[in-house]
Amino acid sequence: MSSSNIRPPRFPTITSSGGPHKKELSLELGLSVWMQRHDIAYDDCRAAMLAIRAALLEVAGMDAATEPVPLYGRSPELDVANFAAYLADLFFRASARVECEVPVVIGKVGQLLAS
């Protein structure tokens, strides 16, 4: 199956000043709500995102050595938002690589993380 007909989610473009370029703030709001509901600190969030990245690369058969890792250190909020946007893009690229829809890839990553 081709994923070319799937539109990626809209994420705010982060400017060098740290503010969103667009008025779309659903990514930041969703992350904030998830982190507060589950009492997740920024460091723990990054660790979870690194685990998701590793599982995603394994599911897609992508080379972890050649796949970039998002930089961090500017601000915890910006780092987490940028990592989430990177993961969203990585899910789309991985689904294209394995030629299946993104929800299928998400399910496989979830199974791998649960095992």
C-alpha positions as CSV (number, residue, x, y, z in Angstrom):
1,M,0.0,0.0,0.0
2,S,1.2,3.5,-0.7
3,S,1.2,6.1,2.0
4,S,1.3,9.0,-0.5
5,N,-2.4,9.8,0.0
6,I,-1.9,10.3,3.8
7,R,-1.5,13.8,4.9
8,P,1.0,14.3,7.7
9,P,-0.4,16.0,10.9
10,R,0.0,19.7,11.2
11,F,2.7,20.8,13.6
12,P,3.7,24.3,14.5
13,T,6.9,25.5,13.0
14,I,9.3,26.5,15.7
15,T,11.2,29.7,15.1
16,S,14.7,30.5,16.5
17,S,13.0,32.6,19.2
18,G,11.3,29.4,20.4
19,G,7.8,30.5,19.6
20,P,5.4,28.8,17.2
21,H,5.3,30.3,13.8
22,K,1.7,29.2,13.2
23,K,-1.2,29.5,15.5
24,E,-1.6,25.7,15.4
25,L,-0.5,24.5,18.9
26,S,-2.1,21.1,19.1
27,L,1.2,19.3,19.3
28,E,2.4,21.3,22.3
29,L,-1.0,21.1,24.0
30,G,-1.2,17.4,23.5
31,L,2.2,16.8,24.8
32,S,1.6,19.0,27.8
33,V,-1.7,17.2,28.7
34,W,-0.1,13.8,28.2
35,M,2.9,14.7,30.4
36,Q,0.7,16.2,33.2
37,R,-1.8,13.4,33.2
38,H,0.9,10.8,33.6
39,D,3.2,12.9,35.7
40,I,6.1,12.6,33.2
41,A,9.1,14.8,33.5
42,Y,10.9,16.2,30.4
43,D,13.9,13.8,30.8
44,D,11.5,10.8,31.1
45,C,9.7,12.0,28.0
46,R,12.9,12.2,26.0
47,A,13.8,8.7,27.2
48,A,10.4,7.4,26.1
49,M,10.8,9.1,22.7
50,L,14.2,7.5,22.3
51,A,12.7,4.1,23.0
52,I,9.9,4.8,20.5
53,R,12.5,5.8,17.9
54,A,14.6,2.7,18.5
55,A,11.5,0.4,18.2
56,L,10.3,2.3,15.1
57,L,13.7,1.9,13.4
58,E,13.7,-1.8,14.1
59,V,10.1,-2.3,12.8
60,A,11.0,-0.5,9.6
61,G,14.4,-2.1,9.2
62,M,16.0,1.3,9.1
63,D,19.7,1.8,10.1
64,A,19.9,3.6,13.5
65,A,23.5,4.6,12.7
66,T,22.4,6.7,9.7
67,E,19.1,8.1,11.1
68,P,19.7,11.4,12.9
69,V,18.7,12.0,16.5
70,P,17.1,15.3,17.2
71,L,19.3,17.7,19.1
72,Y,18.3,19.0,22.5
73,G,19.5,21.4,25.0
74,R,17.8,24.7,24.0
75,S,14.7,24.3,26.3
76,P,12.9,21.3,27.6
77,E,9.6,22.4,26.0
78,L,11.1,23.0,22.6
79,D,13.2,19.9,22.7
80,V,10.2,17.7,23.4
81,A,8.0,19.4,20.7
82,N,10.8,19.1,18.1
83,F,11.4,15.4,19.0
84,A,7.6,14.7,18.7
85,A,7.5,16.4,15.3
86,Y,10.6,14.3,14.2
87,L,8.9,11.1,15.4
88,A,5.8,12.0,13.4
89,D,7.9,12.4,10.3
90,L,9.8,9.2,11.0
91,F,6.5,7.3,11.3
92,F,5.5,8.5,7.8
93,R,8.9,7.6,6.4
94,A,8.9,4.2,8.1
95,S,5.4,3.4,6.8
96,A,6.5,4.2,3.3
97,R,9.6,1.9,3.7
98,V,7.5,-1.1,4.9
99,E,4.7,-0.2,2.5
100,C,1.9,-0.1,5.0
101,E,-0.3,2.5,6.6
102,V,0.9,4.5,9.6
103,P,-1.6,3.0,12.1
104,V,-0.2,-0.5,11.2
105,V,3.3,0.7,12.0
106,I,2.1,2.3,15.2
107,G,0.6,-1.0,16.2
108,K,3.8,-2.9,15.5
109,V,5.9,-0.4,17.4
110,G,3.5,-0.6,20.4
111,Q,3.7,-4.4,20.3
112,L,7.5,-4.3,20.3
113,L,7.6,-1.8,23.1
114,A,5.2,-3.9,25.2
115,S,7.3,-7.1,24.8
